[in-house]
């Protein structure tokens, strides 16, 4: 026999657990996205400097 109060408490606990997992995954993926975005932007900047260096050397 299931107690109605216990069932409600367990459902509330499950909902809170799902919300905590969702928030933690959102934090992890947001951090990973920002790190990837920084890395790609840094690589484009380095590539642009190499290209500009080649153009300057060819111009002189």
N, C-alpha and C positions, 0 to 999 in steps of 0.2 A: 504494500500500500504506500503510495507516494503522498507525502505531506505537501500541501499547496504552498506553504511558506518556504519550505526547503527547495521546491521546484523553482519558485520565483528567484530565490537567492542564487541558485545555481545558474539560471538563465542570465541574471545580471552579471554574475562573475564571468560567464562565458563571453558576454558582450564586451565587458571591460577588457578581457584578455585579447579578443579580436582587435579592439581599437588600439591597444598598446602595441600589438604586433604590426598593425597597419602603420602606425606612426613611426615605429622604429625602422620598418622597411622603407618608408618614405624618406626618412633621414639618411639612411644608407645610400639609397639610389640618388638622392639629391647631391650628396657628397661626392659620389663616384662621377656624376655628370659634371659637376663643377671642376673636378680634378682633370677629367678628360678634356673638357673645354679649354682649360688653361694649357694643357699639354699640346693640344692641336694648335692653339693660337701661338704658342711659343715656337712650334716647329715652322709655322707659316712665316713668322717674323725672321727666324734664322734663314729660311729659304730665300726670302726677299732680300736679305742682306747679301747672300751669296750671289744672287742674280745681279744686284746693283754693283757689286764689286767687279763682276765680269764685264758689265757694260762700261764701267769707269776705266778698267784696264784696256779694253778694246778702243775706247775713245782717245786715250792718250797714245 
